[in-house]
């Protein structure tokens, strides 16, 4: 059995005050640390929204063999990283 990662979480005493904005900022920092330490494998959501020039990666984006899907102009593309470059594999045009 592998040991779980140790996280360095911001402690509540690090709060500047009990004002709502300070609490929100503390929770944002906590969420950021947890997200980096324990990436979600999947999330049950109704909608995934990506900017026009954004990509969804399946694997590490700088590693050969990684797949990505996204928009290029008004077209949808699926690409695979090969020899350091993403190569189009499938898609749809307007």
N, C-alpha and C positions, 0 to 999 in steps of 0.2 A: 504494500500500500504506500502510495506517495504522500509525503507531508504536504499539507496545504501551504500556499504562499502566505507569508507574513505581510500584512499591510500596515503602513504608517498613516493612520487616519487622523484628520484634524479633531482634536479633543474639544468638548463643549467649553472648557475653560478658555479656549482660544476665541470665543465669541467676544466681540467688542462691547456689546450691550444686549439687552433683551428686546431691542427694537425689531420690528418685523423685517425691515430691509437687511439688518445684520444676520438675523436668523436665516433668511432666504439665501444670503451669500454663503453662510456656513454650510447649509444643505447642498448648495450647488457644488462647493468644493468637495464635500463628502461624496456626492454622486460621481464627480469626476474621478476621484481616487478609486472608487469601487468599479467604475466602468473600465478603467485601465487595468485593474487587477483581475477582474472577472468578466471578460467579454461575454455577452449573451450569445448562445449558439443560435437561438431563434427568438423571435418575439411575436406573439399573437396580436396582430394589428389588422385593422380593416383597410388601411391605406398606407402605402409607402410613397412618399413624394421625394423626387430627386430634381435638382435644378437642371435646366436645359443642357448645361455642360458637365453634369455630374455622372458618376458611375456607381454601381453597386458591385463590389468585389467579392469573389468566392475564393478566398485565400489571401496571402500577403501580396499587396499590389506590386511590389518590386521583385517578385519571385517568378521564374519561368514555370509554366504549367497553371498559373492562376487564370481564372476566367473572370470576365466582367461583362455587365450589361449596362446599357445607357443610351442616351440620345446623342446623335450627331446631326446638327441642324434640325430638320423635321423628321429624321429617320431614326428607327430603333436598330441597335446593333448589339450582337453578341461577339465578343472577341476573346482570344486566348493569347497569353504572353509566351512568345517563342524567341529564344536568343535575344532577350532584352527588349523586344518590340511586341506590341499588341497587334495581332493579325485578325482581321474580320473572318468570322466563321458562319454567321447567320444574321438575319435581320429582316427588316421590312422597310420599304420606301413609301413615301406619300403618294 
